[in-house]
Amino acid sequence: SDSVTIEHDVTLDGDVSNRFEIVWIDTWRKGYVEITGHTDHETTKVPFEFRESTQLTVKPLD
């Protein structure tokens, strides 16, 4: 399978807090595509999956 690297730069301000909660959420789209043959009219289901979005949340903990 193919590999994808996603990066997020985050600055943690030690004057705000010395503890942080970091949450990374990936949202995936999964499903099937139905392909029907042109000559034999046979239908085949092909699964697919791709990352739809990525969200990073950083909250200071006190």
HTML snippet that shows the backbone in 3Dmol.js (N, CA, C, O; Angstrom):
<script src="https://3Dmol.org/build/3Dmol-min.js"></script>
<div id="view" style="width:600px;height:400px;position:relative"></div>
<script>
const pdb = `
ATOM      1  N   SER A   1       0.838  -1.186   0.000  1.00  0.00           N
ATOM      2  CA  SER A   1       0.000   0.000   0.000  1.00  0.00           C
ATOM      3  C   SER A   1       0.880   1.246   0.000  1.00  0.00           C
ATOM      4  O   SER A   1       2.019   1.214   0.466  1.00  0.00           O
ATOM      5  N   ASP A   2       0.352   2.320  -0.516  1.00  0.00           N
ATOM      6  CA  ASP A   2       1.087   3.581  -0.583  1.00  0.00           C
ATOM      7  C   ASP A   2       1.164   4.221   0.795  1.00  0.00           C
ATOM      8  O   ASP A   2       0.292   4.023   1.640  1.00  0.00           O
ATOM      9  N   SER A   3       2.214   4.984   1.001  1.00  0.00           N
ATOM     10  CA  SER A   3       2.414   5.674   2.272  1.00  0.00           C
ATOM     11  C   SER A   3       2.318   7.179   2.052  1.00  0.00           C
ATOM     12  O   SER A   3       2.833   7.706   1.066  1.00  0.00           O
ATOM     13  N   VAL A   4       1.658   7.862   2.974  1.00  0.00           N
ATOM     14  CA  VAL A   4       1.514   9.310   2.907  1.00  0.00           C
ATOM     15  C   VAL A   4       1.979   9.890   4.233  1.00  0.00           C
ATOM     16  O   VAL A   4       1.622   9.380   5.295  1.00  0.00           O
ATOM     17  N   THR A   5       2.771  10.950   4.178  1.00  0.00           N
ATOM     18  CA  THR A   5       3.222  11.633   5.386  1.00  0.00           C
ATOM     19  C   THR A   5       2.509  12.974   5.492  1.00  0.00           C
ATOM     20  O   THR A   5       2.506  13.765   4.549  1.00  0.00           O
ATOM     21  N   ILE A   6       1.906  13.218   6.647  1.00  0.00           N
ATOM     22  CA  ILE A   6       1.238  14.491   6.910  1.00  0.00           C
ATOM     23  C   ILE A   6       1.918  15.119   8.117  1.00  0.00           C
ATOM     24  O   ILE A   6       2.121  14.461   9.137  1.00  0.00           O
ATOM     25  N   GLU A   7       2.265  16.379   7.997  1.00  0.00           N
ATOM     26  CA  GLU A   7       2.939  17.078   9.088  1.00  0.00           C
ATOM     27  C   GLU A   7       2.125  18.285   9.529  1.00  0.00           C
ATOM     28  O   GLU A   7       1.471  18.945   8.721  1.00  0.00           O
ATOM     29  N   HIS A   8       2.179  18.556  10.831  1.00  0.00           N
ATOM     30  CA  HIS A   8       1.596  19.767  11.405  1.00  0.00           C
ATOM     31  C   HIS A   8       2.657  20.377  12.313  1.00  0.00           C
ATOM     32  O   HIS A   8       3.219  19.682  13.160  1.00  0.00           O
ATOM     33  N   ASP A   9       2.933  21.651  12.149  1.00  0.00           N
ATOM     34  CA  ASP A   9       3.842  22.356  13.049  1.00  0.00           C
ATOM     35  C   ASP A   9       3.026  22.962  14.185  1.00  0.00           C
ATOM     36  O   ASP A   9       2.009  23.618  13.960  1.00  0.00           O
ATOM     37  N   VAL A  10       3.494  22.730  15.411  1.00  0.00           N
ATOM     38  CA  VAL A  10       2.788  23.214  16.594  1.00  0.00           C
ATOM     39  C   VAL A  10       3.788  23.917  17.499  1.00  0.00           C
ATOM     40  O   VAL A  10       4.883  23.408  17.738  1.00  0.00           O
ATOM     41  N   THR A  11       3.412  25.083  17.999  1.00  0.00           N
ATOM     42  CA  THR A  11       4.219  25.789  18.987  1.00  0.00           C
ATOM     43  C   THR A  11       3.517  25.685  20.337  1.00  0.00           C
ATOM     44  O   THR A  11       2.371  26.108  20.488  1.00  0.00           O
ATOM     45  N   LEU A  12       4.219  25.117  21.311  1.00  0.00           N
ATOM     46  CA  LEU A  12       3.666  24.974  22.657  1.00  0.00           C
ATOM     47  C   LEU A  12       4.287  26.058  23.537  1.00  0.00           C
ATOM     48  O   LEU A  12       5.499  26.076  23.751  1.00  0.00           O
ATOM     49  N   ASP A  13       3.460  26.944  24.034  1.00  0.00           N
ATOM     50  CA  ASP A  13       3.916  28.087  24.827  1.00  0.00           C
ATOM     51  C   ASP A  13       3.996  27.687  26.296  1.00  0.00           C
ATOM     52  O   ASP A  13       2.972  27.475  26.945  1.00  0.00           O
ATOM     53  N   GLY A  14       5.211  27.585  26.813  1.00  0.00           N
ATOM     54  CA  GLY A  14       5.415  27.217  28.203  1.00  0.00           C
ATOM     55  C   GLY A  14       4.927  28.262  29.188  1.00  0.00           C
ATOM     56  O   GLY A  14       4.744  27.952  30.365  1.00  0.00           O
ATOM     57  N   ASP A  15       4.709  29.497  28.738  1.00  0.00           N
ATOM     58  CA  ASP A  15       4.158  30.528  29.614  1.00  0.00           C
ATOM     59  C   ASP A  15       2.657  30.333  29.811  1.00  0.00           C
ATOM     60  O   ASP A  15       2.098  30.802  30.802  1.00  0.00           O
ATOM     61  N   VAL A  16       2.005  29.652  28.882  1.00  0.00           N
ATOM     62  CA  VAL A  16       0.563  29.386  28.984  1.00  0.00           C
ATOM     63  C   VAL A  16       0.314  28.162  29.856  1.00  0.00           C
ATOM     64  O   VAL A  16      -0.563  28.182  30.719  1.00  0.00           O
ATOM     65  N   SER A  17       1.077  27.102  29.636  1.00  0.00           N
ATOM     66  CA  SER A  17       0.919  25.867  30.397  1.00  0.00           C
ATOM     67  C   SER A  17       2.150  25.001  30.167  1.00  0.00           C
ATOM     68  O   SER A  17       2.854  25.160  29.170  1.00  0.00           O
ATOM     69  N   ASN A  18       2.403  24.086  31.096  1.00  0.00           N
ATOM     70  CA  ASN A  18       3.479  23.124  30.871  1.00  0.00           C
ATOM     71  C   ASN A  18       2.924  21.742  30.530  1.00  0.00           C
ATOM     72  O   ASN A  18       3.673  20.772  30.412  1.00  0.00           O
ATOM     73  N   ARG A  19       1.605  21.667  30.375  1.00  0.00           N
ATOM     74  CA  ARG A  19       0.935  20.419  29.974  1.00  0.00           C
ATOM     75  C   ARG A  19      -0.079  20.739  28.875  1.00  0.00           C
ATOM     76  O   ARG A  19      -0.812  21.724  28.959  1.00  0.00           O
ATOM     77  N   PHE A  20      -0.108  19.888  27.843  1.00  0.00           N
ATOM     78  CA  PHE A  20      -1.008  20.096  26.712  1.00  0.00           C
ATOM     79  C   PHE A  20      -1.652  18.776  26.313  1.00  0.00           C
ATOM     80  O   PHE A  20      -1.059  17.707  26.456  1.00  0.00           O
ATOM     81  N   GLU A  21      -2.864  18.874  25.816  1.00  0.00           N
ATOM     82  CA  GLU A  21      -3.544  17.724  25.224  1.00  0.00           C
ATOM     83  C   GLU A  21      -3.473  17.902  23.710  1.00  0.00           C
ATOM     84  O   GLU A  21      -3.897  18.927  23.176  1.00  0.00           O
ATOM     85  N   ILE A  22      -2.937  16.905  23.032  1.00  0.00           N
ATOM     86  CA  ILE A  22      -2.820  16.949  21.574  1.00  0.00           C
ATOM     87  C   ILE A  22      -3.675  15.822  21.001  1.00  0.00           C
ATOM     88  O   ILE A  22      -3.470  14.650  21.317  1.00  0.00           O
ATOM     89  N   VAL A  23      -4.634  16.192  20.156  1.00  0.00           N
ATOM     90  CA  VAL A  23      -5.545  15.208  19.560  1.00  0.00           C
ATOM     91  C   VAL A  23      -5.428  15.297  18.041  1.00  0.00           C
ATOM     92  O   VAL A  23      -5.597  16.366  17.455  1.00  0.00           O
ATOM     93  N   TRP A  24      -5.140  14.170  17.422  1.00  0.00           N
ATOM     94  CA  TRP A  24      -5.029  14.066  15.965  1.00  0.00           C
ATOM     95  C   TRP A  24      -6.189  13.204  15.482  1.00  0.00           C
ATOM     96  O   TRP A  24      -6.345  12.067  15.928  1.00  0.00           O
ATOM     97  N   ILE A  25      -7.002  13.737  14.574  1.00  0.00           N
ATOM     98  CA  ILE A  25      -8.155  12.996  14.060  1.00  0.00           C
ATOM     99  C   ILE A  25      -8.043  12.878  12.540  1.00  0.00           C
ATOM    100  O   ILE A  25      -7.958  13.883  11.833  1.00  0.00           O
ATOM    101  N   ASP A  26      -8.044  11.646  12.053  1.00  0.00           N
ATOM    102  CA  ASP A  26      -8.124  11.373  10.618  1.00  0.00           C
ATOM    103  C   ASP A  26      -9.539  10.911  10.309  1.00  0.00           C
ATOM    104  O   ASP A  26     -10.076  10.049  11.004  1.00  0.00           O
ATOM    105  N   THR A  27     -10.144  11.472   9.279  1.00  0.00           N
ATOM    106  CA  THR A  27     -11.463  11.046   8.821  1.00  0.00           C
ATOM    107  C   THR A  27     -11.276  10.327   7.492  1.00  0.00           C
ATOM    108  O   THR A  27     -10.680  10.864   6.558  1.00  0.00           O
ATOM    109  N   TRP A  28     -11.796   9.103   7.422  1.00  0.00           N
ATOM    110  CA  TRP A  28     -11.618   8.263   6.236  1.00  0.00           C
ATOM    111  C   TRP A  28     -12.940   8.054   5.517  1.00  0.00           C
ATOM    112  O   TRP A  28     -13.994   7.962   6.147  1.00  0.00           O
ATOM    113  N   ARG A  29     -12.875   7.982   4.215  1.00  0.00           N
ATOM    114  CA  ARG A  29     -14.032   7.642   3.381  1.00  0.00           C
ATOM    115  C   ARG A  29     -13.799   6.222   2.873  1.00  0.00           C
ATOM    116  O   ARG A  29     -12.784   5.943   2.235  1.00  0.00           O
ATOM    117  N   LYS A  30     -14.750   5.323   3.162  1.00  0.00           N
ATOM    118  CA  LYS A  30     -14.661   3.934   2.713  1.00  0.00           C
ATOM    119  C   LYS A  30     -15.915   3.587   1.928  1.00  0.00           C
ATOM    120  O   LYS A  30     -16.999   4.093   2.216  1.00  0.00           O
ATOM    121  N   GLY A  31     -15.763   2.738   0.951  1.00  0.00           N
ATOM    122  CA  GLY A  31     -16.927   2.322   0.182  1.00  0.00           C
ATOM    123  C   GLY A  31     -16.555   1.333  -0.902  1.00  0.00           C
ATOM    124  O   GLY A  31     -15.462   0.766  -0.898  1.00  0.00           O
ATOM    125  N   TYR A  32     -17.475   1.133  -1.828  1.00  0.00           N
ATOM    126  CA  TYR A  32     -17.279   0.233  -2.960  1.00  0.00           C
ATOM    127  C   TYR A  32     -17.676   0.941  -4.244  1.00  0.00           C
ATOM    128  O   TYR A  32     -18.588   1.767  -4.261  1.00  0.00           O
ATOM    129  N   VAL A  33     -16.981   0.606  -5.309  1.00  0.00           N
ATOM    130  CA  VAL A  33     -17.343   1.055  -6.645  1.00  0.00           C
ATOM    131  C   VAL A  33     -17.807  -0.180  -7.394  1.00  0.00           C
ATOM    132  O   VAL A  33     -17.131  -1.209  -7.385  1.00  0.00           O
ATOM    133  N   GLU A  34     -18.954  -0.082  -8.041  1.00  0.00           N
ATOM    134  CA  GLU A  34     -19.440  -1.196  -8.851  1.00  0.00           C
ATOM    135  C   GLU A  34     -19.035  -0.964 -10.302  1.00  0.00           C
ATOM    136  O   GLU A  34     -19.332   0.076 -10.890  1.00  0.00           O
ATOM    137  N   ILE A  35     -18.350  -1.956 -10.866  1.00  0.00           N
ATOM    138  CA  ILE A  35     -17.893  -1.877 -12.251  1.00  0.00           C
ATOM    139  C   ILE A  35     -18.602  -2.968 -13.041  1.00  0.00           C
ATOM    140  O   ILE A  35     -18.531  -4.144 -12.687  1.00  0.00           O
ATOM    141  N   THR A  36     -19.284  -2.577 -14.107  1.00  0.00           N
ATOM    142  CA  THR A  36     -19.995  -3.530 -14.955  1.00  0.00           C
ATOM    143  C   THR A  36     -19.227  -3.694 -16.257  1.00  0.00           C
ATOM    144  O   THR A  36     -18.882  -2.718 -16.923  1.00  0.00           O
ATOM    145  N   GLY A  37     -18.964  -4.959 -16.606  1.00  0.00           N
ATOM    146  CA  GLY A  37     -18.226  -5.249 -17.831  1.00  0.00           C
ATOM    147  C   GLY A  37     -18.996  -4.824 -19.072  1.00  0.00           C
ATOM    148  O   GLY A  37     -20.220  -4.940 -19.131  1.00  0.00           O
ATOM    149  N   HIS A  38     -18.261  -4.330 -20.062  1.00  0.00           N
ATOM    150  CA  HIS A  38     -18.877  -3.833 -21.300  1.00  0.00           C
ATOM    151  C   HIS A  38     -19.456  -4.972 -22.134  1.00  0.00           C
ATOM    152  O   HIS A  38     -20.529  -4.834 -22.720  1.00  0.00           O
ATOM    153  N   THR A  39     -18.741  -6.100 -22.187  1.00  0.00           N
ATOM    154  CA  THR A  39     -19.209  -7.192 -23.047  1.00  0.00           C
ATOM    155  C   THR A  39     -20.000  -8.246 -22.289  1.00  0.00           C
ATOM    156  O   THR A  39     -21.005  -8.741 -22.799  1.00  0.00           O
ATOM    157  N   ASP A  40     -19.567  -8.604 -21.071  1.00  0.00           N
ATOM    158  CA  ASP A  40     -20.265  -9.674 -20.340  1.00  0.00           C
ATOM    159  C   ASP A  40     -21.301  -9.145 -19.353  1.00  0.00           C
ATOM    160  O   ASP A  40     -22.066  -9.929 -18.791  1.00  0.00           O
ATOM    161  N   HIS A  41     -21.340  -7.853 -19.136  1.00  0.00           N
ATOM    162  CA  HIS A  41     -22.301  -7.194 -18.238  1.00  0.00           C
ATOM    163  C   HIS A  41     -22.256  -7.750 -16.811  1.00  0.00           C
ATOM    164  O   HIS A  41     -23.225  -7.635 -16.060  1.00  0.00           O
ATOM    165  N   GLU A  42     -21.121  -8.352 -16.449  1.00  0.00           N
ATOM    166  CA  GLU A  42     -20.949  -8.849 -15.083  1.00  0.00           C
ATOM    167  C   GLU A  42     -20.484  -7.690 -14.204  1.00  0.00           C
ATOM    168  O   GLU A  42     -19.606  -6.920 -14.595  1.00  0.00           O
ATOM    169  N   THR A  43     -21.081  -7.568 -13.006  1.00  0.00           N
ATOM    170  CA  THR A  43     -20.761  -6.468 -12.095  1.00  0.00           C
ATOM    171  C   THR A  43     -19.785  -6.942 -11.027  1.00  0.00           C
ATOM    172  O   THR A  43     -19.976  -7.992 -10.415  1.00  0.00           O
ATOM    173  N   THR A  44     -18.748  -6.160 -10.816  1.00  0.00           N
ATOM    174  CA  THR A  44     -17.746  -6.451  -9.799  1.00  0.00           C
ATOM    175  C   THR A  44     -17.692  -5.277  -8.830  1.00  0.00           C
ATOM    176  O   THR A  44     -17.708  -4.118  -9.244  1.00  0.00           O
ATOM    177  N   LYS A  45     -17.628  -5.587  -7.529  1.00  0.00           N
ATOM    178  CA  LYS A  45     -17.470  -4.544  -6.517  1.00  0.00           C
ATOM    179  C   LYS A  45     -15.992  -4.423  -6.156  1.00  0.00           C
ATOM    180  O   LYS A  45     -15.325  -5.415  -5.863  1.00  0.00           O
ATOM    181  N   VAL A  46     -15.498  -3.191  -6.185  1.00  0.00           N
ATOM    182  CA  VAL A  46     -14.103  -2.923  -5.844  1.00  0.00           C
ATOM    183  C   VAL A  46     -14.090  -1.975  -4.641  1.00  0.00           C
ATOM    184  O   VAL A  46     -14.636  -0.874  -4.717  1.00  0.00           O
ATOM    185  N   PRO A  47     -13.466  -2.400  -3.521  1.00  0.00           N
ATOM    186  CA  PRO A  47     -13.440  -1.527  -2.341  1.00  0.00           C
ATOM    187  C   PRO A  47     -12.464  -0.362  -2.527  1.00  0.00           C
ATOM    188  O   PRO A  47     -11.470  -0.476  -3.244  1.00  0.00           O
ATOM    189  N   PHE A  48     -12.768   0.761  -1.865  1.00  0.00           N
ATOM    190  CA  PHE A  48     -11.845   1.892  -1.854  1.00  0.00           C
ATOM    191  C   PHE A  48     -11.834   2.510  -0.467  1.00  0.00           C
ATOM    192  O   PHE A  48     -12.768   2.346   0.317  1.00  0.00           O
ATOM    193  N   GLU A  49     -10.757   3.223  -0.188  1.00  0.00           N
ATOM    194  CA  GLU A  49     -10.592   3.918   1.094  1.00  0.00           C
ATOM    195  C   GLU A  49      -9.612   5.064   0.874  1.00  0.00           C
ATOM    196  O   GLU A  49      -8.549   4.872   0.284  1.00  0.00           O
ATOM    197  N   PHE A  50      -9.974   6.263   1.350  1.00  0.00           N
ATOM    198  CA  PHE A  50      -9.033   7.374   1.270  1.00  0.00           C
ATOM    199  C   PHE A  50      -9.271   8.334   2.429  1.00  0.00           C
ATOM    200  O   PHE A  50     -10.382   8.457   2.946  1.00  0.00           O
ATOM    201  N   ARG A  51      -8.197   9.008   2.819  1.00  0.00           N
ATOM    202  CA  ARG A  51      -8.282   9.988   3.904  1.00  0.00           C
ATOM    203  C   ARG A  51      -9.004  11.216   3.373  1.00  0.00           C
ATOM    204  O   ARG A  51      -8.595  11.810   2.376  1.00  0.00           O
ATOM    205  N   GLU A  52     -10.081  11.588   4.051  1.00  0.00           N
ATOM    206  CA  GLU A  52     -10.879  12.736   3.633  1.00  0.00           C
ATOM    207  C   GLU A  52     -10.373  14.034   4.268  1.00  0.00           C
ATOM    208  O   GLU A  52     -10.363  15.084   3.626  1.00  0.00           O
ATOM    209  N   SER A  53      -9.951  13.950   5.539  1.00  0.00           N
ATOM    210  CA  SER A  53      -9.444  15.148   6.211  1.00  0.00           C
ATOM    211  C   SER A  53      -8.601  14.748   7.417  1.00  0.00           C
ATOM    212  O   SER A  53      -8.681  13.625   7.914  1.00  0.00           O
ATOM    213  N   THR A  54      -7.798  15.693   7.866  1.00  0.00           N
ATOM    214  CA  THR A  54      -6.971  15.531   9.058  1.00  0.00           C
ATOM    215  C   THR A  54      -7.125  16.791   9.899  1.00  0.00           C
ATOM    216  O   THR A  54      -7.083  17.908   9.383  1.00  0.00           O
ATOM    217  N   GLN A  55      -7.304  16.593  11.200  1.00  0.00           N
ATOM    218  CA  GLN A  55      -7.478  17.736  12.097  1.00  0.00           C
ATOM    219  C   GLN A  55      -6.598  17.541  13.323  1.00  0.00           C
ATOM    220  O   GLN A  55      -6.568  16.460  13.911  1.00  0.00           O
ATOM    221  N   LEU A  56      -5.891  18.581  13.700  1.00  0.00           N
ATOM    222  CA  LEU A  56      -5.051  18.559  14.892  1.00  0.00           C
ATOM    223  C   LEU A  56      -5.543  19.630  15.849  1.00  0.00           C
ATOM    224  O   LEU A  56      -5.711  20.788  15.467  1.00  0.00           O
ATOM    225  N   THR A  57      -5.772  19.235  17.100  1.00  0.00           N
ATOM    226  CA  THR A  57      -6.230  20.167  18.122  1.00  0.00           C
ATOM    227  C   THR A  57      -5.238  20.135  19.285  1.00  0.00           C
ATOM    228  O   THR A  57      -4.849  19.063  19.748  1.00  0.00           O
ATOM    229  N   VAL A  58      -4.835  21.307  19.747  1.00  0.00           N
ATOM    230  CA  VAL A  58      -3.926  21.418  20.885  1.00  0.00           C
ATOM    231  C   VAL A  58      -4.595  22.291  21.936  1.00  0.00           C
ATOM    232  O   VAL A  58      -4.967  23.432  21.663  1.00  0.00           O
ATOM    233  N   LYS A  59      -4.747  21.736  23.164  1.00  0.00           N
ATOM    234  CA  LYS A  59      -5.366  22.492  24.260  1.00  0.00           C
ATOM    235  C   LYS A  59      -4.429  22.486  25.459  1.00  0.00           C
ATOM    236  O   LYS A  59      -3.914  21.433  25.835  1.00  0.00           O
ATOM    237  N   PRO A  60      -4.201  23.645  26.062  1.00  0.00           N
ATOM    238  CA  PRO A  60      -3.412  23.665  27.296  1.00  0.00           C
ATOM    239  C   PRO A  60      -4.208  23.032  28.440  1.00  0.00           C
ATOM    240  O   PRO A  60      -5.421  23.219  28.541  1.00  0.00           O
ATOM    241  N   LEU A  61      -3.519  22.288  29.293  1.00  0.00           N
ATOM    242  CA  LEU A  61      -4.135  21.685  30.477  1.00  0.00           C
ATOM    243  C   LEU A  61      -3.607  22.414  31.706  1.00  0.00           C
ATOM    244  O   LEU A  61      -2.404  22.640  31.832  1.00  0.00           O
ATOM    245  N   ASP A  62      -4.498  22.774  32.597  1.00  0.00           N
ATOM    246  CA  ASP A  62      -4.079  23.478  33.817  1.00  0.00           C
ATOM    247  C   ASP A  62      -4.401  22.661  35.034  1.00  0.00           C
ATOM    248  O   ASP A  62      -4.123  23.088  36.155  1.00  0.00           O
TER     249      ASP A  62
END
`;
const viewer = $3Dmol.createViewer("view");
viewer.addModel(pdb, "pdb");
viewer.setStyle({}, {cartoon: {color: "spectrum"}});
viewer.zoomTo();
viewer.render();
</script>
